[in-house]
């Protein structure tokens, strides 16, 4: 990169906000799962929408491909450079909460605002967003979560992150700022999403490939201060899915998630609950000393005999209603042949929603990576059966390379459930892991040397499952450069996405490769 261009970026951003340090470039070219084949040549760190717009315009005029990045805690190569001449946009400085509008019930944030920051800002207002964050919300940003589309807190009632958005401002490849929703009206405000075609929806789940997010407005609702918690055990996933589906259809739980026996055992291998001071402190603040003492006494041994477990949180304005929802859930579980167990896990997650990202490695320092599929209730069991068939076919590799496989399950709204296969394998950690996992946790881990054969075996498993997901008609969050969006979509629908891309980014310089759009450096598709 020539000195003149470095100087121009310095003038736009401030010299300290255009980074070319080799170690930083390596870090920004990795995600939870993989390292890019191309290392970014620099990191653009805009402080506001004007700096973002000007930097995009300059970079693309100079022939660079741009890769927007939020908190970085994804595993599908969504922001990893796929071109030799690349720059990364780090939105971390654009993290302000611009407006909390109590009268019209919306909040506007810059794209780099983390979910934990929004949660803390709204905590004392009596208000919240319907969807209020991912499990990785200590790092994950609102903008990144919308590029990926995301689930967890609030998803049982309110669906995905996309369903809470009213308006956005975005920067296109030309540097132009586009506004969506009612805020696009010349003297409007961002209180409503739908006015004419839903332009907001175009840029959600786009993997950052259509434009770079700048500001986002989310709906506000009244907080639901009263919660109830339940955990239940099932002998197999057939009965577990039946219970989750009915809980989902009746709208009983704000969060409903589950684990298979292996993933439970991985969680239990970590430091005992009785010694987990952070978790117990959070529960004590939320539920009182009595509940924290009860959980400390139970420890984590109660999970040893558990097979397929689900954990649910109900919430309401009125305490009695939250408890009634839990009673309804107990009735559903009973019909599905489940048993109630100690409810420590949902209590801990509710009391400590945004915790350090230590779960991105295994309990002994193994590498970790998931894939996932969102399915309707009527089809999820058949997919899970087919996933088990893949494991049986690959049993030799799984055993030879000591690959551990677990599953996380989560309901989304009234109609769907996510299956998330999770792989653990002995392998060296990357710079990314050393940056995000707490140092005290890393020190206590065994760790492993580089293990390329095991890594290749995991990649083979991932690819087989991703092909299987296409065959079963699954849909995905964080499509990135991993899931087969193009191959799974009807041709006419994908051609419309291509048309929009060509209009907004004719040179194919915004995140080439995501959604299967322009994966090479010439701005052409690979078909």
URSULHU-V961988 format. One record per pair of residues at least 6 apart in sequence whose C-alpha atoms are under 7 Angstrom apart, sorted by the first residue. I is the first residue (numbers start at 1). GAP is how many residues later the second one is. If there is no record, write none. Layout:
I,GAP
I,GAP
This chain:
9,9
9,46
10,8
12,39
12,43
13,32
13,33
13,38
17,27
17,28
18,24
18,25
18,26
18,27
19,23
19,24
19,25
20,21
20,22
20,23
25,14
25,15
25,16
25,17
26,13
27,404
27,405
29,6
29,7
29,10
29,11
29,51
29,52
30,6
30,50
30,402
31,41
31,42
31,43
31,44
31,46
31,401
32,41
32,42
32,43
32,400
33,42
33,336
36,44
36,45
36,46
37,45
38,43
38,44
38,45
38,46
39,42
40,41
40,46
40,47
40,48
41,45
41,46
42,45
42,46
43,44
43,45
43,46
43,47
44,44
44,45
44,46
45,44
45,45
45,46
45,48
46,6
46,45
46,47
46,48
47,46
47,47
48,46
49,165
53,118
53,122
53,123
54,121
56,117
56,119
57,116
57,117
57,118
60,449
64,21
64,22
64,23
64,445
65,18
65,20
65,21
65,22
65,444
65,445
65,446
66,20
66,21
66,22
66,23
66,443
66,444
66,445
67,12
67,13
67,14
67,20
67,21
67,22
67,443
67,444
68,11
68,20
68,21
68,22
68,140
68,144
69,10
69,19
69,20
69,21
69,22
69,75
70,20
70,21
70,22
70,42
70,70
70,71
70,73
70,74
71,68
71,69
71,70
71,73
72,68
73,67
75,294
76,402
76,403
76,404
76,405
76,406
77,403
77,404
77,405
78,129
78,402
78,403
78,436
79,432
82,430
82,431
82,437
83,437
83,438
91,20
91,21
92,20
93,19
94,16
94,17
94,18
94,19
95,15
95,16
95,17
95,18
96,13
96,14
96,17
97,11
97,12
97,13
98,10
98,11
99,8
99,9
100,6
100,7
100,8
101,6
104,87
105,114
105,115
105,116
106,85
106,111
106,112
106,113
106,114
107,110
107,111
107,112
107,113
108,107
108,108
108,109
108,110
109,106
109,107
109,108
110,104
110,105
110,106
111,30
111,31
111,32
111,102
111,103
111,104
111,105
112,29
112,30
112,31
113,28
113,29
114,23
114,24
114,25
114,26
114,27
114,28
115,17
115,18
115,22
115,23
115,25
115,26
115,27
116,21
116,22
116,238
122,6
126,96
126,97
127,93
127,94
127,95
127,96
128,92
128,93
128,94
128,95
129,35
129,89
129,90
129,91
129,92
130,24
130,28
130,34
130,89
130,90
130,91
131,22
131,23
131,24
131,27
131,29
131,30
131,33
132,21
132,22
133,19
133,20
134,16
134,17
134,18
134,19
135,17
135,218
135,219
136,218
136,221
137,217
138,216
138,217
138,218
143,70
146,15
146,16
146,58
146,59
147,57
147,58
147,59
147,60
147,61
148,57
148,58
148,59
148,329
148,330
148,331
149,11
149,12
149,13
149,55
149,56
149,328
149,329
150,10
150,11
150,327
151,9
151,10
152,103
153,102
154,100
154,101
155,99
155,100
155,257
155,258
156,92
156,95
156,97
156,98
156,99
156,100
156,255
156,256
156,257
157,94
157,96
157,97
157,256
158,255
159,253
159,254
162,42
164,54
164,55
165,52
165,53
165,54
166,15
166,24
166,25
166,26
166,27
166,51
166,52
166,53
167,13
167,14
167,16
167,23
167,26
167,33
167,49
167,50
168,11
168,12
168,32
168,47
168,48
168,49
169,8
169,9
169,10
169,11
169,44
169,45
169,46
169,47
170,7
170,8
170,9
170,41
170,42
170,43
170,44
171,6
171,7
171,40
171,41
171,42
171,43
172,39
172,40
172,332
172,333
173,38
173,331
173,332
173,337
180,19
180,20
181,9
181,11
181,12
181,13
181,14
181,18
181,19
182,6
182,7
182,8
182,9
182,10
182,11
182,12
182,13
183,6
183,7
190,27
203,7
205,272
205,273
207,271
207,272
207,273
207,307
208,303
209,301
209,302
209,303
209,305
210,291
210,294
210,295
210,300
211,299
224,91
224,92
224,93
225,91
225,92
226,89
226,90
226,91
226,92
226,93
226,96
227,86
227,87
227,88
227,89
227,92
227,95
228,85
228,86
228,87
228,94
228,95
228,98
229,83
229,84
229,85
229,114
229,117
229,118
230,81
230,82
230,83
230,113
231,78
231,79
231,80
231,81
231,109
231,110
231,111
231,112
232,77
232,78
232,79
232,106
232,107
232,108
232,109
233,73
233,74
233,75
233,76
233,77
233,105
233,106
233,107
233,108
234,6
234,73
234,74
234,75
234,103
234,104
234,105
235,72
235,73
236,72
237,71
238,143
239,97
239,98
240,68
242,94
243,89
243,90
243,93
244,167
245,132
246,86
247,6
247,82
248,163
248,165
248,166
248,167
249,165
249,166
251,163
252,62
252,73
253,59
253,60
253,61
254,59
254,60
254,61
255,57
255,58
256,54
256,55
256,56
256,57
256,154
256,155
257,53
257,54
257,55
257,152
257,153
257,154
258,51
258,52
258,53
258,150
258,151
258,152
259,49
259,50
259,51
259,148
259,149
259,150
260,47
260,48
260,49
260,146
260,147
260,148
261,45
261,46
261,47
262,143
262,144
263,143
263,144
266,97
268,32
269,94
270,93
272,27
272,28
273,23
273,26
273,27
274,22
274,23
274,25
279,69
279,73
280,12
282,69
282,70
283,9
283,64
283,65
283,68
284,7
284,8
286,65
295,49
311,35
312,34
313,33
314,8
314,11
314,12
315,7
316,6
357,79
357,80
358,79
358,80
360,8
361,6
361,7
362,6
362,62
364,81
364,82
364,83
365,80
365,81
365,82
366,58
366,59
366,60
366,61
366,81
367,57
367,58
367,59
367,60
367,62
368,55
368,56
368,57
369,53
369,54
369,55
370,50
370,51
370,52
370,53
371,49
371,50
371,51
371,91
372,46
372,47
372,48
372,49
372,104
373,45
373,46
373,47
373,96
373,101
373,102
373,103
374,42
374,43
374,44
374,45
374,100
374,101
374,102
375,41
375,42
375,43
375,99
375,100
376,39
376,40
376,41
377,38
377,39
377,40
383,89
387,78
397,60
401,53
402,23
403,20
403,21
403,22
404,19
404,20
404,21
405,16
405,17
405,18
405,19
406,15
406,16
406,17
407,12
407,13
407,14
407,15
408,11
408,12
408,13
409,8
409,9
409,10
409,11
410,7
410,8
411,6
411,7
425,29
426,22
426,25
427,21
427,22
427,23
427,24
428,20
428,21
428,22
428,23
466,17
470,18
479,36
480,34
480,35
481,32
481,33
481,34
481,35
485,30
485,31
486,8
486,29
486,30
507,16
508,10
508,15
512,6
512,7
512,8
513,6
517,8
518,6
518,7
519,6
519,7
